[in-house]
């Protein structure tokens, strides 16, 4: 096995996944350092996700035009430059330019190239092992990111993380020449109209989904405000209009690509790609896996930090069982895949994940149940590791070498779309459960006078935020009411908060269980070298379920 190649690709994968989690755990420090607000930094995070999802297919096509290794190197240059701008940013505007745009555009070149270069450099069992390593590294980075970000931020500053990324990228650029690549395809042109339509369509859908917790899905919670006017079409949240608008643009994109292909042109994504059953199944499961990972890693830090009062470093330490178990399972997955089908391994992983999430849900409370919590998190990592060890190989082995860039673009799009969907849906469940649970407890508590209960419910009708108990206690003390009533409000919020966290984890477990059914279309026999040589036409793969 070419160890230098997998080391370079896995390192690039690691820093790109860690990057997002670092920003999430360091948000309060970034706000204080730049003299900005939480919504402004959250907007930068949202834009980063939008760029990643919207331009992934374009990045993949550029890989065909320039060559995958050259595209990988160009992406690293952009990414390193963006990291340096972020590290030196004097305000949130510069941070958004450096992180959300420059780094984001670098990542959309690098991520499809990682998948494509892996397919080019490895075959058969080695390819399965390489994708298992990449999947394990990605999962471990997602879980270890809070630990790394928390430690560096606590010891020095959040800027050190991004400065270190610049140094790592510079080192990788000196090694890129050691990666083998095939010759760039001649005569390939960028379908600019397709690139624009896909970016607009994906951007609208992802943006709408990410705003569900803020604006509501159907009934408006907050609202997009322009010039002091709240935008609530027909009295509804703007979210469904954004999502439906995005879907309409994507349908336009699909039709335009089909016509361009029929006319002998070069579409951004050839329509026959999505007719490959194995690729469709693999990409769908990538999206489902990312939905669950994003949801779980959104909920657990909130529990550890807001309910238990842990800092970013302590949070990262508590999440380590996910990272360790995920890496071990992902590395063992390719060995298991020699005798077991991807369908079976993914289903086993999903069932383990379901059971572990139920265990995690049962172990959380106002006080931490240390051992059950850690064992449950290890189960979460085990299940996710088995899943990620298979899906990269499933997707990339579904097409021939000349189409791996397109497949990598589809995989990357599914990955970031699933991630944004998971954060939005689980976040919406969490906030809705918190508000509803709080209202029910306040109205049922005899220590809260009925007029006070009605007023509190009315004042919080638009939704409650997830905050720490000391913050709730401070707000309760400002209210002109008896101490017993104040205490009852705090207790109601505390109980509702834990219940909402449990409900969010239950939904994540439900998604894992539903995904078991969708996994039926994954290959039903072990993937061998024959599967790595699917023809250009993208014919249906025999091992995919009917």
GIFENZI-V32923 format. One record per residue. N is the residue number from 1. RES is the residue in one letter. NEAR is the number of other C-alpha atoms within 10 Angstrom. D_FIRST is the distance of its C-alpha to the first C-alpha in Angstrom with 1 decimal. Layout:
N & RES & NEAR & D_FIRST
N & RES & NEAR & D_FIRST
This chain:
1 & X & 13 & 0.0
2 & X & 13 & 3.8
3 & X & 8 & 5.7
4 & X & 13 & 8.9
5 & X & 21 & 8.8
6 & X & 22 & 8.6
7 & X & 16 & 11.0
8 & X & 20 & 13.3
9 & X & 24 & 13.5
10 & X & 20 & 14.0
11 & X & 17 & 16.6
12 & X & 24 & 18.4
13 & X & 21 & 18.5
14 & X & 22 & 19.9
15 & X & 21 & 22.7
16 & X & 21 & 23.8
17 & X & 19 & 24.4
18 & X & 24 & 25.9
19 & X & 21 & 28.2
20 & X & 19 & 30.3
21 & X & 22 & 30.7
22 & X & 24 & 31.8
23 & X & 24 & 34.5
24 & X & 19 & 35.7
25 & X & 25 & 36.3
26 & X & 20 & 37.8
27 & X & 17 & 40.1
28 & X & 14 & 43.3
29 & X & 15 & 42.4
30 & X & 23 & 41.6
31 & X & 17 & 45.0
32 & X & 11 & 46.9
33 & X & 15 & 45.2
34 & X & 15 & 45.8
35 & X & 11 & 49.2
36 & X & 15 & 48.2
37 & X & 14 & 48.2
38 & X & 13 & 45.8
39 & X & 10 & 46.3
40 & X & 14 & 45.4
41 & X & 22 & 42.0
42 & X & 14 & 41.4
43 & X & 14 & 42.2
44 & X & 22 & 39.4
45 & X & 18 & 37.0
46 & X & 17 & 38.2
47 & X & 21 & 37.9
48 & X & 22 & 34.3
49 & X & 23 & 33.5
50 & X & 26 & 35.6
51 & X & 23 & 33.9
52 & X & 29 & 30.4
53 & X & 29 & 31.6
54 & X & 26 & 33.9
55 & X & 25 & 31.8
56 & X & 32 & 28.3
57 & X & 29 & 29.0
58 & X & 24 & 30.3
59 & X & 31 & 27.3
60 & X & 31 & 25.1
61 & X & 29 & 27.6
62 & X & 25 & 27.5
63 & X & 27 & 23.7
64 & X & 25 & 24.8
65 & X & 19 & 27.5
66 & X & 17 & 25.9
67 & X & 20 & 22.2
68 & X & 31 & 19.6
69 & X & 24 & 18.4
70 & X & 20 & 22.0
71 & X & 26 & 23.0
72 & X & 28 & 20.4
73 & X & 22 & 21.8
74 & X & 18 & 25.4
75 & X & 25 & 24.9
76 & X & 26 & 23.7
77 & X & 21 & 26.8
78 & X & 22 & 29.0
79 & X & 28 & 27.6
80 & X & 26 & 28.0
81 & X & 22 & 31.5
82 & X & 28 & 32.4
83 & X & 27 & 31.2
84 & X & 23 & 33.4
85 & X & 22 & 36.3
86 & X & 26 & 36.0
87 & X & 23 & 36.0
88 & X & 16 & 39.1
89 & X & 18 & 40.9
90 & X & 13 & 44.6
91 & X & 15 & 45.3
92 & X & 21 & 43.8
93 & X & 15 & 44.2
94 & X & 15 & 42.0
95 & X & 24 & 39.5
96 & X & 23 & 39.5
97 & X & 19 & 39.0
98 & X & 25 & 36.1
99 & X & 30 & 34.3
100 & X & 23 & 35.3
101 & X & 22 & 35.3
102 & X & 24 & 33.3
103 & X & 29 & 30.4
104 & X & 27 & 30.7
105 & X & 22 & 30.5
106 & X & 26 & 27.5
107 & X & 27 & 25.8
108 & X & 28 & 26.6
109 & X & 31 & 24.8
110 & X & 32 & 21.7
111 & X & 27 & 21.2
112 & X & 31 & 21.1
113 & X & 32 & 18.9
114 & X & 25 & 16.3
115 & X & 29 & 16.3
116 & X & 28 & 16.6
117 & X & 25 & 13.8
118 & X & 26 & 11.4
119 & X & 28 & 12.8
120 & X & 19 & 12.7
121 & X & 18 & 9.0
122 & X & 20 & 7.6
123 & X & 20 & 9.7
124 & X & 18 & 11.2
125 & X & 17 & 10.0
126 & X & 17 & 6.6
127 & X & 24 & 9.1
128 & X & 31 & 11.4
129 & X & 25 & 9.4
130 & X & 30 & 8.9
131 & X & 30 & 12.6
132 & X & 29 & 13.5
133 & X & 28 & 12.3
134 & X & 29 & 14.2
135 & X & 29 & 17.1
136 & X & 32 & 17.4
137 & X & 27 & 17.4
138 & X & 26 & 20.0
139 & X & 28 & 22.1
140 & X & 26 & 22.0
141 & X & 24 & 23.0
142 & X & 26 & 25.9
143 & X & 27 & 27.1
144 & X & 27 & 26.6
145 & X & 27 & 28.1
146 & X & 31 & 31.6
147 & X & 25 & 31.0
148 & X & 21 & 29.6
149 & X & 28 & 32.3
150 & X & 26 & 35.0
151 & X & 19 & 34.2
152 & X & 19 & 34.0
153 & X & 21 & 37.0
154 & X & 15 & 39.0
155 & X & 11 & 38.2
156 & X & 11 & 38.4
157 & X & 18 & 38.4
158 & X & 24 & 36.3
159 & X & 20 & 36.1
160 & X & 17 & 33.8
161 & X & 22 & 31.0
162 & X & 24 & 31.2
163 & X & 19 & 31.6
164 & X & 16 & 28.5
165 & X & 23 & 26.6
166 & X & 22 & 27.9
167 & X & 13 & 26.6
168 & X & 16 & 23.1
169 & X & 23 & 23.1
170 & X & 15 & 24.4
171 & X & 12 & 21.6
172 & X & 19 & 19.0
173 & X & 16 & 20.9
174 & X & 10 & 20.5
175 & X & 14 & 16.7
176 & X & 18 & 16.7
177 & X & 13 & 16.8
178 & X & 12 & 13.2
179 & X & 18 & 12.2
180 & X & 16 & 12.5
181 & X & 17 & 15.4
182 & X & 13 & 17.8
183 & X & 13 & 21.4
184 & X & 17 & 23.7
185 & X & 13 & 26.0
186 & X & 10 & 29.4
187 & X & 8 & 32.6
188 & X & 15 & 31.1
189 & X & 15 & 33.7
190 & X & 15 & 33.9
191 & X & 17 & 36.2
192 & X & 12 & 38.2
193 & X & 14 & 40.5
194 & X & 23 & 37.7
195 & X & 22 & 35.9
196 & X & 15 & 39.3
197 & X & 20 & 40.1
198 & X & 27 & 36.8
199 & X & 25 & 36.9
200 & X & 21 & 40.5
201 & X & 25 & 40.1
202 & X & 26 & 37.0
203 & X & 24 & 38.6
204 & X & 24 & 41.9
205 & X & 29 & 40.3
206 & X & 28 & 38.0
207 & X & 23 & 40.9
208 & X & 26 & 43.3
209 & X & 26 & 41.0
210 & X & 24 & 40.3
211 & X & 24 & 44.1
212 & X & 26 & 45.1
213 & X & 23 & 45.5
214 & X & 20 & 47.7
215 & X & 23 & 49.7
216 & X & 23 & 49.7
217 & X & 20 & 48.6
218 & X & 14 & 52.0
219 & X & 14 & 54.6
220 & X & 20 & 54.4
221 & X & 16 & 53.5
222 & X & 19 & 53.3
223 & X & 18 & 53.5
224 & X & 16 & 52.3
225 & X & 10 & 55.2
226 & X & 8 & 56.1
227 & X & 5 & 59.1
228 & X & 7 & 60.3
229 & X & 9 & 60.2
230 & X & 12 & 58.0
231 & X & 16 & 56.2
232 & X & 18 & 56.7
233 & X & 12 & 57.2
234 & X & 7 & 59.8
235 & X & 10 & 59.6
236 & X & 18 & 55.9
237 & X & 22 & 52.8
238 & X & 25 & 51.2
239 & X & 28 & 47.8
240 & X & 18 & 48.3
241 & X & 18 & 49.6
242 & X & 20 & 46.6
243 & X & 20 & 44.2
244 & X & 15 & 46.4
245 & X & 18 & 46.6
246 & X & 24 & 42.9
247 & X & 17 & 42.6
248 & X & 14 & 45.2
249 & X & 21 & 43.4
250 & X & 21 & 40.2
251 & X & 15 & 42.3
252 & X & 16 & 43.7
253 & X & 24 & 40.1
254 & X & 19 & 39.1
255 & X & 13 & 42.3
256 & X & 16 & 41.9
257 & X & 22 & 38.3
258 & X & 17 & 39.5
259 & X & 14 & 42.4
260 & X & 18 & 40.3
261 & X & 17 & 37.9
262 & X & 12 & 40.9
263 & X & 9 & 42.3
264 & X & 8 & 39.3
265 & X & 15 & 38.1
266 & X & 17 & 34.8
267 & X & 25 & 34.8
268 & X & 25 & 32.6
269 & X & 25 & 31.4
270 & X & 17 & 32.2
271 & X & 17 & 34.2
272 & X & 13 & 32.4
273 & X & 20 & 29.2
274 & X & 16 & 31.0
275 & X & 14 & 32.1
276 & X & 20 & 28.7
277 & X & 24 & 29.2
278 & X & 27 & 25.7
279 & X & 29 & 25.2
280 & X & 22 & 28.6
281 & X & 23 & 27.9
282 & X & 28 & 24.6
283 & X & 27 & 26.1
284 & X & 23 & 29.2
285 & X & 27 & 27.3
286 & X & 27 & 25.4
287 & X & 23 & 28.9
288 & X & 25 & 30.2
289 & X & 25 & 27.5
290 & X & 24 & 28.1
291 & X & 27 & 31.8
292 & X & 27 & 31.7
293 & X & 22 & 29.4
294 & X & 23 & 31.7
295 & X & 25 & 34.8
296 & X & 21 & 33.9
297 & X & 18 & 32.8
298 & X & 19 & 36.1
299 & X & 20 & 38.3
300 & X & 20 & 37.0
301 & X & 23 & 37.5
302 & X & 19 & 40.9
303 & X & 23 & 41.8
304 & X & 21 & 40.7
305 & X & 17 & 42.2
306 & X & 18 & 45.4
307 & X & 23 & 46.4
308 & X & 17 & 45.3
309 & X & 15 & 45.6
310 & X & 16 & 42.3
311 & X & 16 & 41.0
312 & X & 24 & 37.6
313 & X & 19 & 36.0
314 & X & 17 & 37.5
315 & X & 23 & 36.3
316 & X & 24 & 32.7
317 & X & 16 & 32.9
318 & X & 20 & 34.4
319 & X & 25 & 31.6
320 & X & 21 & 28.8
321 & X & 24 & 28.7
322 & X & 27 & 27.4
323 & X & 27 & 24.5
324 & X & 20 & 23.5
325 & X & 24 & 23.8
326 & X & 32 & 22.1
327 & X & 29 & 18.9
328 & X & 17 & 19.0
329 & X & 24 & 19.8
330 & X & 30 & 17.1
331 & X & 25 & 14.4
332 & X & 18 & 16.1
333 & X & 27 & 16.7
334 & X & 25 & 13.7
335 & X & 15 & 14.6
336 & X & 17 & 18.1
337 & X & 23 & 17.4
338 & X & 16 & 16.7
339 & X & 11 & 20.4
340 & X & 16 & 22.0
341 & X & 19 & 22.6
342 & X & 30 & 21.9
343 & X & 29 & 25.7
344 & X & 20 & 26.2
345 & X & 21 & 23.6
346 & X & 27 & 24.9
347 & X & 24 & 28.4
348 & X & 16 & 27.9
349 & X & 26 & 26.4
350 & X & 27 & 29.4
351 & X & 18 & 31.9
352 & X & 22 & 30.5
353 & X & 29 & 30.7
354 & X & 25 & 34.3
355 & X & 19 & 35.4
356 & X & 23 & 33.9
357 & X & 27 & 35.6
358 & X & 20 & 38.9
359 & X & 21 & 38.5
360 & X & 25 & 37.9
361 & X & 21 & 40.9
362 & X & 16 & 43.0
363 & X & 19 & 42.0
364 & X & 21 & 43.0
365 & X & 18 & 46.6
366 & X & 12 & 48.8
367 & X & 10 & 47.3
368 & X & 15 & 43.7
369 & X & 13 & 43.0
370 & X & 11 & 40.2
371 & X & 10 & 38.6
372 & X & 15 & 38.9
373 & X & 22 & 37.6
374 & X & 20 & 34.5
375 & X & 17 & 33.7
376 & X & 24 & 34.2
377 & X & 27 & 31.9
378 & X & 23 & 29.2
379 & X & 25 & 29.8
380 & X & 29 & 29.5
381 & X & 33 & 26.0
382 & X & 26 & 25.0
383 & X & 30 & 26.3
384 & X & 30 & 24.7
385 & X & 34 & 21.3
386 & X & 34 & 21.4
387 & X & 31 & 22.5
388 & X & 31 & 20.1
389 & X & 34 & 17.1
390 & X & 29 & 18.3
391 & X & 28 & 20.0
392 & X & 27 & 17.4
393 & X & 29 & 15.9
394 & X & 25 & 19.5
395 & X & 27 & 20.7
396 & X & 32 & 18.1
397 & X & 28 & 17.8
398 & X & 28 & 21.5
399 & X & 28 & 21.8
400 & X & 19 & 20.5
401 & X & 20 & 18.5
402 & X & 17 & 21.8
403 & X & 22 & 22.8
404 & X & 27 & 19.8
405 & X & 29 & 21.7
406 & X & 29 & 24.7
407 & X & 30 & 22.8
408 & X & 29 & 21.3
409 & X & 28 & 24.9
410 & X & 26 & 26.3
411 & X & 29 & 23.8
412 & X & 26 & 24.6
413 & X & 25 & 28.3
414 & X & 23 & 28.3
415 & X & 23 & 26.6
416 & X & 24 & 29.2
417 & X & 26 & 32.0
418 & X & 27 & 31.3
419 & X & 25 & 31.2
420 & X & 26 & 34.5
421 & X & 26 & 36.0
422 & X & 28 & 35.1
423 & X & 25 & 36.6
424 & X & 25 & 39.7
425 & X & 22 & 40.4
426 & X & 27 & 39.8
427 & X & 22 & 41.7
428 & X & 22 & 44.6
429 & X & 18 & 44.8
430 & X & 25 & 44.9
431 & X & 21 & 47.6
432 & X & 20 & 49.7
433 & X & 23 & 49.5
434 & X & 26 & 50.6
435 & X & 22 & 53.5
436 & X & 17 & 54.7
437 & X & 19 & 54.4
438 & X & 27 & 56.2
439 & X & 22 & 59.1
440 & X & 14 & 59.5
441 & X & 19 & 59.7
442 & X & 26 & 62.1
443 & X & 19 & 64.4
444 & X & 13 & 64.5
445 & X & 15 & 65.0
446 & X & 12 & 68.8
447 & X & 17 & 68.4
448 & X & 22 & 67.8
449 & X & 14 & 71.0
450 & X & 14 & 70.8
451 & X & 9 & 71.7
452 & X & 15 & 69.0
453 & X & 22 & 66.4
454 & X & 14 & 67.4
455 & X & 11 & 67.1
456 & X & 17 & 63.7
457 & X & 18 & 62.3
458 & X & 11 & 63.8
459 & X & 11 & 62.4
460 & X & 14 & 58.8
461 & X & 13 & 59.0
462 & X & 16 & 56.5
463 & X & 19 & 53.8
464 & X & 16 & 52.9
465 & X & 15 & 50.1
466 & X & 18 & 47.7
467 & X & 15 & 49.1
468 & X & 18 & 49.5
469 & X & 18 & 52.5
470 & X & 13 & 54.1
471 & X & 11 & 54.2
472 & X & 17 & 55.8
473 & X & 16 & 58.3
474 & X & 11 & 59.2
475 & X & 12 & 59.8
476 & X & 18 & 61.9
477 & X & 14 & 64.1
478 & X & 9 & 65.1
479 & X & 11 & 66.6
480 & X & 10 & 70.3
481 & X & 13 & 70.3
482 & X & 13 & 70.9
483 & X & 13 & 68.4
484 & X & 10 & 67.9
485 & X & 21 & 67.0
486 & X & 21 & 64.5
487 & X & 16 & 62.9
488 & X & 19 & 62.7
489 & X & 24 & 60.9
490 & X & 22 & 58.3
491 & X & 18 & 57.8
492 & X & 21 & 57.6
493 & X & 26 & 54.9
494 & X & 21 & 52.9
495 & X & 17 & 53.1
496 & X & 22 & 52.3
497 & X & 30 & 49.3
498 & X & 21 & 47.7
499 & X & 20 & 48.6
500 & X & 24 & 47.1
501 & X & 26 & 43.8
502 & X & 24 & 43.8
503 & X & 18 & 44.6
504 & X & 27 & 41.7
505 & X & 27 & 39.3
506 & X & 20 & 41.0
507 & X & 21 & 40.4
508 & X & 26 & 36.7
509 & X & 24 & 36.7
510 & X & 15 & 38.6
511 & X & 18 & 36.1
512 & X & 26 & 33.4
513 & X & 18 & 35.7
514 & X & 14 & 36.5
515 & X & 20 & 32.8
516 & X & 19 & 32.6
517 & X & 10 & 34.9
518 & X & 16 & 33.0
519 & X & 23 & 29.7
520 & X & 18 & 31.4
521 & X & 20 & 30.1
522 & X & 30 & 26.4
523 & X & 23 & 24.8
524 & X & 17 & 26.5
525 & X & 17 & 23.9
526 & X & 18 & 20.2
527 & X & 24 & 18.1
528 & X & 16 & 16.4
529 & X & 15 & 15.2
530 & X & 10 & 18.9
531 & X & 22 & 19.2
532 & X & 21 & 16.6
533 & X & 15 & 19.1
534 & X & 20 & 22.2
535 & X & 15 & 24.8
536 & X & 13 & 26.2
537 & X & 13 & 29.3
538 & X & 19 & 27.7
539 & X & 16 & 29.3
540 & X & 16 & 29.6
541 & X & 18 & 26.8
542 & X & 13 & 28.3
543 & X & 18 & 26.5
544 & X & 19 & 28.1
545 & X & 15 & 31.4
546 & X & 9 & 34.6
